[in-house]
Amino acid sequence: MKHLFFTAVFVSMFASQPVRAELLEKTNKVGATTVHYKVVLPGGYDSTKSYPAILALGGGPQNMSTVDRVLDRNLRAEAEKRGYIVIAPAAPDDQLFFEEGARIFPEFLKMMLADYKIQEKKFHIAGPSNGGIAALHVAAANPDYFLSVTAFPGYMWRPSDANLQAIAKMCVFLYVGENDEYMWHREMKREADWLRSKGTVARYTLEKGQPHRMETLAGANAGRLFDGFEETKKGCSGK
């Protein structure tokens, strides 16, 4: 009886421990292309339940180092807390996602939908700098797979009315540092204004005193990005 008592206590203690969030590193083939990516699973992840999901694209060369950076600075902690899955691929063969690297979509998205239960079978897509440019580019090329697009900063690669119209049913959130030396402000504001004229929930936010690498959306401030994702539940058309 004593043995059974201690066993029961041990099992009870183990069961009461919270299930920790996970960061997985994976590799998959999309056709002939090898894709390396990381997946953030929220605390208490249950594979039988559906979760909101973010496709995160790193800045700069969009390699695994920049994947780690966008997860650590902007997305992982808040995703674990709010119950989001984050999927962050590195650009295949060092080809950026607004160039030849975009060839893995939409097949990669279909694979992720097969691996994880994603709410509405659609993603939010987000990224900084080159990741923001790529987020807008990928969303415009594959509009059926996305609920929102967030660039911090970023603008449409080779902008056109057709590309902007392709994302007009999504919520669009564009952030740029007031002191960003690249001066993307004009194009980002123009795109947000165009989208709003079509009835899209589109916001252009100038981050006061911030450089290209904004701290106002990182660390403890990263919740602002997720507030945008949550806003899509209200709908993305202002008309």
KOLVOBA-594548 format. One record per residue: residue in three letters; x, y, z of N, C-alpha, C in turn. Coordinates in steps of 0.1 Angstrom, whole numbers, padded with zeros to 4 digits, always signed. Atoms other than C-alpha are relative to their C-alpha. Layout:
<rs>
ALAXYZXYZXYZ/...
</rs>
This chain:
<rs>
MET+0008-0012+0000+0000+0000+0000+0009+0013+0000/LYS-0009-0012-0001+0029+0024+0009+0005+0003-0014/HIS-0006-0002+0014+0044+0018-0026-0010+0006-0009/LEU+0011-0005+0009+0011+0025-0043-0003+0015+0003/PHE+0003-0014-0005+0006+0057-0022+0011+0009-0006/PHE-0010-0009+0005+0040+0071-0032+0000+0001-0015/THR+0001+0000+0015+0035+0061-0069-0011+0010-0004/ALA+0011-0009+0003+0001+0080-0068+0004+0014+0002/VAL-0004-0014-0003+0017+0111-0053+0010+0004-0011/PHE-0010-0003+0011+0046+0110-0079-0008+0003-0013/VAL+0008-0002+0013+0021+0107-0108-0008+0013+0001/SER+0008-0013-0002-0001+0135-0093+0009+0012-0002/MET-0009-0011+0001+0029+0158-0090+0005+0002-0014/PHE-0004-0001+0014+0041+0150-0125-0011+0006-0009/ALA+0011-0004+0009+0007+0156-0140-0003+0015+0003/SER+0003-0014-0003+0004+0190-0122+0010+0009-0006/GLN-0010-0008+0005+0035+0203-0138-0005+0006-0014/PRO+0004-0006+0013+0028+0228-0167+0008-0006-0012/VAL-0007+0005+0012+0036+0215-0202+0008+0012-0006/ARG-0008-0011+0005+0065+0236-0214-0002+0003-0015/ALA+0000-0004+0014+0065+0255-0247+0013-0007-0006/GLU-0011+0006+0007+0088+0240-0274+0004+0008-0011/LEU-0006-0006+0012+0111+0253-0300+0006-0011-0008/LEU-0004+0011+0008+0116+0228-0328+0008+0005-0012/GLU-0007-0002+0012+0142+0228-0355-0002-0011-0010/LYS+0004+0010+0010+0131+0210-0387+0006+0003-0014/THR-0004-0001+0014+0141+0203-0423-0010-0008-0008/ASN+0010+0007+0009+0117+0194-0451+0004+0003-0014/LYS-0003-0001+0014+0118+0190-0488-0013+0006-0007/VAL+0010-0005+0008+0096+0212-0510+0004-0002-0015/GLY-0005+0004+0013+0100+0196-0544+0015-0004+0002/ALA-0015+0003-0001+0138+0195-0549+0007+0010+0009/THR-0006-0011-0008+0144+0224-0525-0001-0005+0015/THR-0001+0003-0014+0155+0217-0489-0003+0013+0008/VAL+0004-0012-0008+0139+0241-0464+0003-0003+0015/HIS-0002+0001-0015+0152+0246-0428-0009+0010+0007/TYR+0009-0009-0007+0128+0261-0404-0001-0003+0015/LYS+0003+0002-0014+0119+0265-0367-0015+0002+0003/VAL+0014-0001-0004+0086+0261-0350-0001+0002+0015/VAL+0003-0003-0014+0075+0276-0318-0014-0005+0003/LEU+0013+0005-0005+0047+0257-0300-0003+0006+0013/PRO+0004-0007-0013+0028+0274-0272+0000-0010+0012/GLY+0001+0008-0012+0028+0262-0236-0013-0008+0000/GLY+0012+0008-0001+0004+0233-0231-0005-0004-0014/TYR+0004+0003+0014+0003+0226-0269-0007-0014+0000/ASP+0008+0012+0002-0023+0200-0278-0002-0002-0015/SER+0000+0002+0014-0020+0186-0313-0015-0003-0005/THR+0014+0002+0005-0058+0179-0314-0008+0013+0000/LYS+0006-0013+0000-0066+0216-0309+0005+0009-0011/SER-0005-0010+0010-0064+0244-0335+0005+0012+0007/TYR-0007-0011-0006-0042+0274-0329+0001+0011-0011/PRO-0003-0010+0009-0037+0308-0346+0015-0002-0003/ALA-0014+0003+0004-0003+0307-0365+0005+0012-0008/ILE-0008-0011+0007+0023+0332-0378+0011-0007-0008/LEU-0011+0003+0008+0046+0327-0407+0010+0011+0002/ALA-0010-0011-0003+0077+0347-0396+0012-0001-0010/LEU-0011-0001+0010+0103+0358-0421+0011+0009+0006/GLY-0011-0008-0005+0137+0371-0409+0005+0011-0009/GLY-0006-0011+0008+0155+0402-0421+0013-0003-0006/GLY-0013+0002+0006+0188+0407-0438+0001-0012-0010/PRO-0002+0011+0009+0200+0375-0455-0011-0011+0001/GLN+0011+0009-0003+0170+0356-0441+0005-0014+0002/ASN-0006+0013-0003+0192+0328-0429-0005-0004+0014/MET+0005+0005-0013+0188+0308-0396+0003+0010+0011/SER-0004-0010-0011+0206+0335-0376-0011+0011+0001/THR+0011-0010-0001+0179+0360-0386-0013-0005+0004/VAL+0012+0007-0006+0152+0335-0379+0001+0000+0015/ASP-0002+0000-0015+0166+0332-0344-0003+0014+0006/ARG+0001-0014-0005+0167+0370-0341-0015+0004+0001/VAL+0013-0005+0000+0131+0376-0351-0009-0008+0010/LEU+0007+0008-0011+0119+0348-0328+0003+0005+0014/ASP-0004-0004-0014+0139+0359-0298-0004+0015+0003/ARG+0003-0014-0003+0133+0397-0302-0015+0003-0001/ASN+0014-0005+0003+0097+0399-0315-0011-0010+0002/LEU+0011+0009+0002+0077+0367-0315-0001-0012+0010/ARG+0001+0012-0007+0086+0337-0294-0007+0001+0014/ALA+0005-0001-0014+0078+0348-0258-0015+0003+0000/GLU+0015-0004+0000+0044+0364-0267-0008-0011-0006/ALA+0008+0011+0006+0034+0335-0289-0002-0011+0010/GLU+0001+0011-0010+0041+0310-0261-0011+0004+0010/LYS+0010-0005-0011+0020+0332-0237-0014+0001-0006/ARG+0013-0002+0006-0009+0339-0261-0006-0012-0007/GLY+0005+0013+0006-0012+0304-0276+0001+0001-0015/TYR-0002-0001+0014+0002+0310-0311+0011-0010-0004/ILE-0011+0008+0006+0022+0286-0333+0008+0010-0009/VAL-0008-0008+0009+0051+0304-0351+0009-0009-0008/ILE-0008+0008+0010+0067+0289-0382+0009+0009-0007/ALA-0010-0010+0005+0099+0306-0393+0010-0007-0009/PRO-0010+0006+0009+0117+0293-0424+0012+0009-0004/ALA-0012-0007+0006+0152+0303-0436-0001-0001-0015/ALA+0001-0001+0015+0155+0314-0472+0008-0012-0006/PRO-0007+0011+0006+0164+0283-0493+0011+0004-0009/ASP-0011-0003+0009+0198+0283-0510+0004+0014+0000/ASP-0004-0015-0001+0204+0319-0497-0007+0008-0010/GLN+0008-0008+0009+0177+0331-0521-0012+0007+0007/LEU+0010-0007-0008+0155+0358-0505-0014-0003-0004/PHE+0014+0003+0002+0118+0353-0501-0008+0009-0009/PHE+0007-0008+0010+0109+0382-0523+0007-0001-0014/GLU-0007+0004+0012+0132+0367-0550-0003-0015-0003/GLU+0002+0014+0004+0137+0331-0560-0004-0009+0012/GLY+0004+0008-0012+0132+0318-0524-0015-0001+0001/ALA+0014+0001+0000+0095+0324-0529-0006-0012-0006/ARG+0004+0012+0008+0093+0293-0550-0006-0011+0009/ILE+0005+0010-0009+0086+0272-0519-0015+0002+0004/PHE+0014-0003-0003+0052+0288-0515-0009-0002-0013/PRO+0007+0002-0012+0024+0278-0514+0002-0015+0005/GLU-0002+0014-0004+0036+0241-0511+0005-0001+0015/PHE-0004+0000-0014+0054+0249-0478-0011+0002+0009/LEU+0012-0003-0008+0022+0264-0464-0009-0012+0001/LYS+0008+0012+0000+0003+0233-0474+0005-0011+0009/MET-0007+0010-0009+0028+0211-0456-0002+0004+0015/MET+0002-0004-0014+0025+0232-0424-0015-0002+0004/LEU+0014+0002-0003-0013+0230-0426-0003-0015+0002/ALA+0002+0014-0002-0010+0192-0428+0006-0004+0013/ASP-0007+0004-0012+0014+0191-0398-0007+0006+0013/TYR+0006-0007-0012-0005+0215-0375-0014+0004-0003/LYS+0014-0004+0001-0041+0224-0369+0000+0015+0002/ILE-0001-0015+0001-0042+0261-0379-0014+0006-0001/GLN+0013-0006+0001-0073+0282-0372-0003+0006-0014/GLU+0005-0005+0013-0092+0290-0404+0009-0004-0012/LYS-0009+0004+0010-0064+0273-0423+0007+0012-0007/LYS-0007-0012+0005-0048+0307-0427+0010+0005+0011/PHE-0010-0005-0008-0017+0324-0413+0000+0015+0001/HIS-0005-0014+0000-0006+0358-0402+0014-0001-0005/ILE-0014+0000+0005+0027+0367-0419+0006+0013+0004/ALA-0006-0012-0006+0052+0391-0404+0015-0001-0001/GLY-0014+0000+0000+0088+0402-0406+0006+0014+0000/PRO-0007-0013+0000+0113+0430-0402+0009+0002-0012/SER-0010-0004+0011+0132+0448-0430-0002-0009-0012/ASN+0002+0010+0012+0138+0422-0458-0011-0009+0003/GLY+0011+0008-0004+0114+0401-0438-0014+0006-0002/GLY+0013-0007+0003+0087+0428-0441-0003+0001-0015/ILE+0002+0000+0014+0093+0432-0478-0005-0014-0005/ALA+0004+0014+0004+0091+0394-0482-0014-0004+0005/ALA+0014+0003-0005+0059+0392-0460-0010+0006-0010/LEU+0010-0006+0009+0041+0416-0483+0000-0007-0014/HIS-0002+0006+0013+0055+0399-0514-0007-0014+0000/VAL+0006+0014-0001+0045+0363-0503-0015+0001+0002/ALA+0014-0002-0003+0011+0375-0490-0007+0003-0013/ALA+0006-0004+0013+0003+0391-0524+0000-0011-0010/ALA-0001+0011+0009+0014+0360-0543-0009-0012+0004/ASN+0007+0012-0005-0006+0336-0521-0011+0005+0010/PRO+0010-0006-0009-0036+0356-0507-0010-0009+0007/ASP+0010+0009-0006-0058+0326-0499+0005-0006+0013/TYR-0006+0006-0012-0034+0316-0471+0002+0009+0012/PHE-0004-0010-0011-0032+0348-0450-0012+0008+0005/LEU+0010-0008-0006-0053+0367-0426+0005+0015+0001/SER-0006-0013-0002-0029+0396-0420+0014+0000-0005/VAL-0014-0001+0004+0005+0409-0431+0005+0012+0008/THR-0006-0010-0009+0028+0429-0408+0015+0002-0004/ALA-0014-0003+0004+0060+0446-0419+0006+0011+0010/PHE-0005-0010-0010+0083+0464-0394+0015+0002-0001/PRO+0009-0006+0010+0094+0479-0416+0000-0009-0013/GLY+0001+0007+0013+0087+0468-0452-0010+0006-0009/TYR+0009-0005+0010+0070+0477-0484-0001-0010-0011/MET+0002+0010+0010+0057+0459-0514+0011+0000-0010/TRP-0011+0001+0010+0085+0446-0537-0007+0001-0014/ARG+0006-0004+0013+0078+0460-0572-0015+0003+0002/PRO+0014-0003-0003+0046+0476-0560-0009+0003-0012/SER+0009-0003+0011+0016+0477-0583-0014-0001+0006/ASP+0014+0001-0005-0022+0481-0579-0004-0014+0001/ALA+0004+0014+0000-0026+0444-0587+0005-0007+0013/ASN-0006+0006-0012-0002+0434-0559-0007+0005+0013/LEU+0006-0006-0012-0018+0458-0534-0015-0006+0001/GLN+0014+0005+0000-0053+0446-0544+0000-0014+0005/ALA-0001+0014-0004-0042+0410-0537+0000-0001+0015/ILE+0000+0000-0015-0038+0419-0500-0011+0008+0006/ALA+0010-0009-0005-0067+0442-0497-0011-0006+0009/LYS+0010+0007-0010-0089+0416-0478+0007-0004+0013/MET-0007+0003-0012-0062+0412-0452+0001+0012+0009/CYS-0004-0011-0008-0054+0434-0422+0015+0003-0003/VAL-0013-0004+0003-0022+0453-0430+0006+0010+0010/PHE-0006-0009-0010+0001+0468-0404+0015+0003-0004/LEU-0013-0005+0004+0032+0488-0414+0006+0009+0010/TYR-0007-0007-0010+0057+0501-0389+0014+0004-0005/VAL-0013-0004+0005+0088+0522-0396+0005+0010+0011/GLY-0007-0009-0009+0113+0540-0373+0001+0014-0005/GLU-0001-0014+0004+0112+0578-0374+0014+0003-0005/ASN-0014-0003+0005+0150+0578-0378+0006-0010-0009/ASP-0005+0011+0009+0152+0549-0402+0008+0007-0011/GLU-0009-0006+0010+0182+0558-0424-0004-0003-0015/TYR+0003+0004+0014+0167+0540-0454-0012+0008-0005/MET+0011-0009+0004+0137+0564-0455-0010-0007-0009/TRP+0011+0007+0007+0110+0539-0465-0013+0006+0002/HIS+0013-0006-0005+0084+0562-0450-0010+0003-0011/ARG+0009-0005+0010+0070+0576-0482-0008-0012-0007/GLU+0007+0012+0007+0063+0542-0500-0009-0007+0009/MET+0008+0008-0009+0050+0525-0469-0013+0008+0003/LYS+0012-0008-0002+0026+0554-0462-0009+0000-0013/ARG+0008+0000+0013+0015+0555-0499-0008-0013-0001/GLU+0006+0013+0001+0007+0518-0498-0012-0002+0011/ALA+0011+0000-0010-0013+0521-0465-0012+0009-0004/ASP+0010-0009+0004-0032+0550-0479-0009-0006-0011/TRP+0006+0007+0011-0040+0531-0511-0010-0011+0005/LEU+0008+0011-0005-0053+0501-0492-0012+0005+0008/ARG+0011-0006-0007-0074+0523-0469-0011+0005-0009/SER+0010-0005+0009-0090+0538-0499-0009-0011-0006/LYS+0008+0012+0005-0102+0503-0509-0008-0006+0011/GLY+0007+0005-0011-0117+0498-0475+0007-0010+0009/THR-0008+0010-0008-0089+0477-0460+0004+0006+0014/VAL-0006-0004-0013-0079+0479-0423+0015+0000-0002/ALA-0014-0001+0003-0044+0492-0431+0005+0012+0009/ARG-0006-0011-0008-0022+0512-0407+0015+0002-0003/TYR-0014-0004+0002+0010+0530-0412+0004+0007+0013/THR-0003-0006-0013+0027+0538-0378+0015+0004+0000/LEU-0014-0005-0002+0058+0560-0374+0004-0001+0014/GLU-0005+0002-0013+0077+0549-0344+0010+0011+0004/LYS-0008-0012-0004+0090+0580-0327+0014-0003+0006/GLY-0013+0001-0005+0127+0582-0321+0007-0013-0003/GLN-0005+0014+0003+0133+0547-0335+0009+0000-0013/PRO-0008+0002+0013+0160+0536-0360-0006-0011-0008/HIS+0005+0011+0008+0157+0508-0385-0004-0012+0009/ARG+0003+0012-0009+0158+0481-0358-0007+0005+0012/MET+0008-0006-0010+0130+0492-0336-0002-0008+0013/GLU+0001+0006-0013+0129+0485-0299-0015+0000+0005/THR+0014-0002-0004+0093+0496-0296-0009-0011-0004/LEU+0008+0012+0004+0081+0463-0311+0007-0013+0005/ALA-0009+0012-0004+0107+0440-0294-0002-0002+0015/GLY+0000+0003-0014+0109+0423-0260-0013+0002+0006/ALA+0012-0002-0007+0083+0435-0236-0011+0008-0009/ASN+0009-0008+0009+0068+0457-0264-0005-0008-0012/ALA+0004+0008+0011+0063+0428-0288-0015-0003+0000/GLY+0014+0002-0001+0027+0424-0276-0008+0009-0010/ARG+0007-0009+0009+0018+0453-0299-0002-0007-0014/LEU+0002+0008+0012+0024+0430-0329-0012-0009+0001/PHE+0010+0010-0003+0001+0404-0314-0014+0007+0001/ASP+0013-0008-0001-0026+0431-0307-0005+0001-0014/GLY+0004+0000+0014-0026+0435-0345-0006-0013-0005/PHE+0005+0013+0004-0030+0398-0351-0014-0002+0005/GLU+0013+0002-0007-0059+0397-0326-0011+0009-0007/GLU+0009-0010+0005-0075+0427-0343-0007-0006-0013/THR+0006+0006+0012-0082+0405-0374-0013-0007+0003/LYS+0013+0007-0004-0110+0388-0355-0012+0009-0002/LYS+0011-0010+0002-0130+0420-0359-0003+0002-0015/GLY+0001-0002+0014-0126+0418-0397+0010+0010-0005/CYS-0010-0008+0006-0103+0435-0421-0005+0010-0011/SER+0006-0010+0009-0126+0456-0442-0007+0011+0007/GLY+0006-0012-0007-0135+0491-0431-0013+0004-0006/LYS+0012-0004+0007-0164+0493-0455-0011-0010+0002/
</rs>
